[in-house]
Amino acid sequence: MSLQIARLNETILMQQKLLDELEYISRLMHLKQPVTIEEFTKLLEMMKGGGTKLIFTEQGVFLDGRDTPAQREHGTKEMLDKLGVQLEIA
């Protein structure tokens, strides 16, 4: 029983650290401050270590006809693929 409690406490601590980091990044974004690669990578590593999935939602409005949803999706996929490669290297 004490082993289960210790694991639960460890999980809670890890989730609290992740929540703190998410709040920090959220605050930066709300204030329109830049988020560094190091800050974003730290957040992703914390999420990866805790078994957390990154869910990315992008919303767009295409009023001028210069960009299509397919083009945006392609560009976003390429950037996330590059991020994935970098995270595997790290």
VMD Tcl script that builds the backbone (N, CA, C; Angstrom):
set m [mol new atoms 270]
animate dup $m
set s [atomselect $m all]
$s set {name element resname resid chain x y z} {
  {N N MET 1 A 0.825 -1.195 0.000}
  {CA C MET 1 A 0.000 0.000 0.000}
  {C C MET 1 A 0.869 1.258 0.000}
  {N N SER 2 A 1.941 1.266 0.790}
  {CA C SER 2 A 2.788 2.452 0.852}
  {C C SER 2 A 3.507 2.691 -0.475}
  {N N LEU 3 A 3.812 1.621 -1.230}
  {CA C LEU 3 A 4.432 1.771 -2.537}
  {C C LEU 3 A 3.470 2.451 -3.505}
  {N N GLN 4 A 2.205 2.079 -3.436}
  {CA C GLN 4 A 1.194 2.695 -4.292}
  {C C GLN 4 A 1.031 4.181 -3.949}
  {N N ILE 5 A 1.051 4.502 -2.681}
  {CA C ILE 5 A 0.925 5.891 -2.243}
  {C C ILE 5 A 2.141 6.687 -2.715}
  {N N ALA 6 A 3.323 6.100 -2.622}
  {CA C ALA 6 A 4.534 6.780 -3.078}
  {C C ALA 6 A 4.471 7.048 -4.579}
  {N N ARG 7 A 4.011 6.065 -5.347}
  {CA C ARG 7 A 3.875 6.258 -6.797}
  {C C ARG 7 A 2.837 7.319 -7.117}
  {N N LEU 8 A 1.757 7.323 -6.388}
  {CA C LEU 8 A 0.710 8.322 -6.583}
  {C C LEU 8 A 1.244 9.724 -6.271}
  {N N ASN 9 A 1.976 9.857 -5.175}
  {CA C ASN 9 A 2.573 11.149 -4.821}
  {C C ASN 9 A 3.556 11.611 -5.888}
  {N N GLU 10 A 4.345 10.682 -6.429}
  {CA C GLU 10 A 5.300 11.014 -7.491}
  {C C GLU 10 A 4.561 11.489 -8.751}
  {N N THR 11 A 3.489 10.806 -9.099}
  {CA C THR 11 A 2.688 11.191 -10.269}
  {C C THR 11 A 2.069 12.569 -10.066}
  {N N ILE 12 A 1.553 12.821 -8.889}
  {CA C ILE 12 A 0.951 14.126 -8.584}
  {C C ILE 12 A 1.999 15.223 -8.685}
  {N N LEU 13 A 3.184 14.986 -8.156}
  {CA C LEU 13 A 4.262 15.972 -8.224}
  {C C LEU 13 A 4.652 16.251 -9.677}
  {N N MET 14 A 4.770 15.206 -10.493}
  {CA C MET 14 A 5.126 15.378 -11.893}
  {C C MET 14 A 4.039 16.154 -12.638}
  {N N GLN 15 A 2.793 15.843 -12.357}
  {CA C GLN 15 A 1.687 16.557 -13.000}
  {C C GLN 15 A 1.627 18.011 -12.557}
  {N N GLN 16 A 1.963 18.287 -11.300}
  {CA C GLN 16 A 1.983 19.666 -10.818}
  {C C GLN 16 A 3.078 20.469 -11.511}
  {N N LYS 17 A 4.248 19.846 -11.700}
  {CA C LYS 17 A 5.325 20.523 -12.417}
  {C C LYS 17 A 4.917 20.809 -13.858}
  {N N LEU 18 A 4.258 19.850 -14.486}
  {CA C LEU 18 A 3.773 20.038 -15.852}
  {C C LEU 18 A 2.744 21.159 -15.902}
  {N N LEU 19 A 1.839 21.186 -14.960}
  {CA C LEU 19 A 0.828 22.240 -14.896}
  {C C LEU 19 A 1.482 23.609 -14.708}
  {N N ASP 20 A 2.482 23.688 -13.842}
  {CA C ASP 20 A 3.200 24.952 -13.630}
  {C C ASP 20 A 3.842 25.432 -14.929}
  {N N GLU 21 A 4.457 24.511 -15.655}
  {CA C GLU 21 A 5.109 24.875 -16.914}
  {C C GLU 21 A 4.082 25.301 -17.962}
  {N N LEU 22 A 2.951 24.600 -18.026}
  {CA C LEU 22 A 1.881 24.979 -18.947}
  {C C LEU 22 A 1.340 26.374 -18.623}
  {N N GLU 23 A 1.173 26.658 -17.340}
  {CA C GLU 23 A 0.688 27.980 -16.932}
  {C C GLU 23 A 1.687 29.066 -17.311}
  {N N TYR 24 A 2.968 28.775 -17.156}
  {CA C TYR 24 A 4.004 29.747 -17.496}
  {C C TYR 24 A 3.982 30.043 -19.003}
  {N N ILE 25 A 3.953 29.003 -19.818}
  {CA C ILE 25 A 3.917 29.174 -21.275}
  {C C ILE 25 A 2.632 29.894 -21.682}
  {N N SER 26 A 1.527 29.520 -21.070}
  {CA C SER 26 A 0.244 30.166 -21.366}
  {C C SER 26 A 0.294 31.648 -21.041}
  {N N ARG 27 A 0.900 31.992 -19.905}
  {CA C ARG 27 A 1.024 33.396 -19.507}
  {C C ARG 27 A 1.857 34.175 -20.522}
  {N N LEU 28 A 2.961 33.586 -20.978}
  {CA C LEU 28 A 3.787 34.232 -21.994}
  {C C LEU 28 A 2.991 34.484 -23.268}
  {N N MET 29 A 2.250 33.471 -23.682}
  {CA C MET 29 A 1.477 33.598 -24.915}
  {C C MET 29 A 0.368 34.637 -24.758}
  {N N HIS 30 A -0.267 34.654 -23.604}
  {CA C HIS 30 A -1.331 35.628 -23.347}
  {C C HIS 30 A -0.791 37.057 -23.402}
  {N N LEU 31 A 0.436 37.239 -22.909}
  {CA C LEU 31 A 1.060 38.555 -22.917}
  {C C LEU 31 A 1.755 38.854 -24.249}
  {N N LYS 32 A 1.598 37.912 -25.195}
  {CA C LYS 32 A 2.211 38.042 -26.519}
  {C C LYS 32 A 3.734 38.148 -26.437}
  {N N GLN 33 A 4.297 37.444 -25.452}
  {CA C GLN 33 A 5.746 37.368 -25.292}
  {C C GLN 33 A 6.248 36.145 -26.061}
  {N N PRO 34 A 7.452 36.209 -26.595}
  {CA C PRO 34 A 7.976 35.052 -27.323}
  {C C PRO 34 A 8.249 33.883 -26.378}
  {N N VAL 35 A 8.015 32.689 -26.884}
  {CA C VAL 35 A 8.335 31.459 -26.161}
  {C C VAL 35 A 9.580 30.896 -26.824}
  {N N THR 36 A 10.629 30.694 -26.048}
  {CA C THR 36 A 11.876 30.203 -26.624}
  {C C THR 36 A 11.771 28.719 -26.956}
  {N N ILE 37 A 12.650 28.279 -27.822}
  {CA C ILE 37 A 12.716 26.866 -28.173}
  {C C ILE 37 A 13.001 26.038 -26.918}
  {N N GLU 38 A 13.861 26.558 -26.056}
  {CA C GLU 38 A 14.207 25.827 -24.838}
  {C C GLU 38 A 12.981 25.641 -23.941}
  {N N GLU 39 A 12.180 26.698 -23.800}
  {CA C GLU 39 A 10.977 26.604 -22.967}
  {C C GLU 39 A 9.980 25.605 -23.563}
  {N N PHE 40 A 9.796 25.688 -24.872}
  {CA C PHE 40 A 8.849 24.793 -25.532}
  {C C PHE 40 A 9.344 23.347 -25.476}
  {N N THR 41 A 10.641 23.152 -25.692}
  {CA C THR 41 A 11.214 21.802 -25.643}
  {C C THR 41 A 11.104 21.228 -24.242}
  {N N LYS 42 A 11.362 22.056 -23.232}
  {CA C LYS 42 A 11.235 21.605 -21.838}
  {C C LYS 42 A 9.809 21.125 -21.569}
  {N N LEU 43 A 8.839 21.897 -22.043}
  {CA C LEU 43 A 7.447 21.525 -21.860}
  {C C LEU 43 A 7.149 20.198 -22.551}
  {N N LEU 44 A 7.611 20.043 -23.791}
  {CA C LEU 44 A 7.370 18.798 -24.523}
  {C C LEU 44 A 8.036 17.610 -23.853}
  {N N GLU 45 A 9.247 17.816 -23.347}
  {CA C GLU 45 A 9.942 16.730 -22.649}
  {C C GLU 45 A 9.186 16.316 -21.388}
  {N N MET 46 A 8.663 17.304 -20.668}
  {CA C MET 46 A 7.884 16.991 -19.469}
  {C C MET 46 A 6.631 16.206 -19.845}
  {N N MET 47 A 6.001 16.601 -20.940}
  {CA C MET 47 A 4.798 15.909 -21.394}
  {C C MET 47 A 5.142 14.490 -21.823}
  {N N LYS 48 A 6.247 14.334 -22.523}
  {CA C LYS 48 A 6.688 13.022 -22.995}
  {C C LYS 48 A 6.994 12.104 -21.810}
  {N N GLY 49 A 7.682 12.640 -20.813}
  {CA C GLY 49 A 8.054 11.851 -19.646}
  {C C GLY 49 A 6.856 11.400 -18.828}
  {N N GLY 50 A 5.802 12.197 -18.846}
  {CA C GLY 50 A 4.615 11.856 -18.078}
  {C C GLY 50 A 3.590 11.066 -18.868}
  {N N GLY 51 A 3.945 10.714 -20.097}
  {CA C GLY 51 A 3.008 9.971 -20.923}
  {C C GLY 51 A 1.886 10.843 -21.462}
  {N N THR 52 A 2.098 12.151 -21.467}
  {CA C THR 52 A 1.079 13.079 -21.935}
  {C C THR 52 A 1.195 13.249 -23.435}
  {N N LYS 53 A 0.070 13.331 -24.119}
  {CA C LYS 53 A 0.060 13.547 -25.563}
  {C C LYS 53 A -0.089 15.031 -25.863}
  {N N LEU 54 A 0.589 15.466 -26.908}
  {CA C LEU 54 A 0.424 16.825 -27.400}
  {C C LEU 54 A -0.709 16.814 -28.411}
  {N N ILE 55 A -1.712 17.615 -28.169}
  {CA C ILE 55 A -2.815 17.771 -29.116}
  {C C ILE 55 A -2.733 19.189 -29.646}
  {N N PHE 56 A -2.540 19.302 -30.950}
  {CA C PHE 56 A -2.358 20.598 -31.593}
  {C C PHE 56 A -3.615 20.916 -32.389}
  {N N THR 57 A -4.230 22.029 -32.090}
  {CA C THR 57 A -5.422 22.466 -32.811}
  {C C THR 57 A -5.131 23.815 -33.426}
  {N N GLU 58 A -5.313 23.902 -34.731}
  {CA C GLU 58 A -5.097 25.166 -35.424}
  {C C GLU 58 A -6.402 25.564 -36.090}
  {N N GLN 59 A -6.746 26.803 -35.921}
  {CA C GLN 59 A -7.934 27.330 -36.574}
  {C C GLN 59 A -7.499 28.427 -37.527}
  {N N GLY 60 A -8.112 28.472 -38.695}
  {CA C GLY 60 A -7.714 29.481 -39.667}
  {C C GLY 60 A -8.910 29.998 -40.439}
  {N N VAL 61 A -8.772 31.203 -40.893}
  {CA C VAL 61 A -9.777 31.822 -41.748}
  {C C VAL 61 A -9.062 32.195 -43.034}
  {N N PHE 62 A -9.601 31.789 -44.157}
  {CA C PHE 62 A -8.973 32.003 -45.448}
  {C C PHE 62 A -9.856 32.939 -46.264}
  {N N LEU 63 A -9.594 34.230 -46.115}
  {CA C LEU 63 A -10.453 35.222 -46.757}
  {C C LEU 63 A -9.898 35.741 -48.077}
  {N N ASP 64 A -8.587 35.715 -48.241}
  {CA C ASP 64 A -8.009 36.323 -49.427}
  {C C ASP 64 A -7.760 35.345 -50.577}
  {N N GLY 65 A -7.994 34.054 -50.347}
  {CA C GLY 65 A -7.829 33.063 -51.400}
  {C C GLY 65 A -6.387 32.707 -51.710}
  {N N ARG 66 A -5.432 33.247 -50.971}
  {CA C ARG 66 A -4.019 32.969 -51.240}
  {C C ARG 66 A -3.549 31.654 -50.629}
  {N N ASP 67 A -4.223 31.229 -49.618}
  {CA C ASP 67 A -3.815 30.043 -48.872}
  {C C ASP 67 A -5.015 29.119 -48.763}
  {N N THR 68 A -4.793 27.826 -48.912}
  {CA C THR 68 A -5.887 26.875 -48.781}
  {C C THR 68 A -5.691 26.050 -47.515}
  {N N PRO 69 A -6.749 25.454 -47.015}
  {CA C PRO 69 A -6.595 24.587 -45.845}
  {C C PRO 69 A -5.587 23.461 -46.090}
  {N N ALA 70 A -5.567 22.911 -47.286}
  {CA C ALA 70 A -4.628 21.826 -47.590}
  {C C ALA 70 A -3.178 22.307 -47.498}
  {N N GLN 71 A -2.918 23.526 -47.969}
  {CA C GLN 71 A -1.571 24.079 -47.877}
  {C C GLN 71 A -1.170 24.312 -46.423}
  {N N ARG 72 A -2.089 24.829 -45.620}
  {CA C ARG 72 A -1.805 25.052 -44.198}
  {C C ARG 72 A -1.534 23.729 -43.496}
  {N N GLU 73 A -2.355 22.723 -43.796}
  {CA C GLU 73 A -2.180 21.413 -43.175}
  {C C GLU 73 A -0.820 20.823 -43.552}
  {N N HIS 74 A -0.448 20.942 -44.820}
  {CA C HIS 74 A 0.834 20.423 -45.288}
  {C C HIS 74 A 1.992 21.115 -44.555}
  {N N GLY 75 A 1.948 22.438 -44.469}
  {CA C GLY 75 A 3.007 23.185 -43.790}
  {C C GLY 75 A 3.107 22.847 -42.314}
  {N N THR 76 A 1.958 22.743 -41.666}
  {CA C THR 76 A 1.950 22.405 -40.242}
  {C C THR 76 A 2.503 21.000 -40.024}
  {N N LYS 77 A 2.114 20.058 -40.872}
  {CA C LYS 77 A 2.611 18.682 -40.755}
  {C C LYS 77 A 4.128 18.645 -40.914}
  {N N GLU 78 A 4.657 19.371 -41.880}
  {CA C GLU 78 A 6.109 19.414 -42.069}
  {C C GLU 78 A 6.822 19.942 -40.828}
  {N N MET 79 A 6.289 21.024 -40.243}
  {CA C MET 79 A 6.931 21.604 -39.059}
  {C C MET 79 A 6.857 20.653 -37.855}
  {N N LEU 80 A 5.724 19.984 -37.668}
  {CA C LEU 80 A 5.605 19.040 -36.557}
  {C C LEU 80 A 6.498 17.824 -36.772}
  {N N ASP 81 A 6.654 17.387 -38.031}
  {CA C ASP 81 A 7.573 16.284 -38.329}
  {C C ASP 81 A 9.003 16.678 -37.972}
  {N N LYS 82 A 9.398 17.903 -38.319}
  {CA C LYS 82 A 10.741 18.380 -37.984}
  {C C LYS 82 A 10.931 18.461 -36.470}
  {N N LEU 83 A 9.904 18.920 -35.758}
  {CA C LEU 83 A 9.970 18.975 -34.297}
  {C C LEU 83 A 10.135 17.570 -33.732}
  {N N GLY 84 A 9.389 16.604 -34.275}
  {CA C GLY 84 A 9.498 15.217 -33.824}
  {C C GLY 84 A 10.893 14.658 -34.005}
  {N N VAL 85 A 11.518 14.962 -35.136}
  {CA C VAL 85 A 12.894 14.509 -35.385}
  {C C VAL 85 A 13.837 15.103 -34.344}
  {N N GLN 86 A 13.690 16.383 -34.064}
  {CA C GLN 86 A 14.549 17.040 -33.080}
  {C C GLN 86 A 14.365 16.452 -31.680}
  {N N LEU 87 A 13.131 16.132 -31.328}
  {CA C LEU 87 A 12.875 15.559 -30.001}
  {C C LEU 87 A 13.463 14.164 -29.892}
  {N N GLU 88 A 13.459 13.407 -30.981}
  {CA C GLU 88 A 14.058 12.067 -30.952}
  {C C GLU 88 A 15.573 12.154 -30.802}
  {N N ILE 89 A 16.182 13.184 -31.392}
  {CA C ILE 89 A 17.628 13.370 -31.307}
  {C C ILE 89 A 18.038 13.757 -29.895}
  {N N ALA 90 A 17.212 14.612 -29.251}
  {CA C ALA 90 A 17.549 15.139 -27.929}
  {C C ALA 90 A 17.543 14.094 -26.856}
}
mol reanalyze $m
mol bondsrecalc $m
mol representation Tube
mol addrep $m
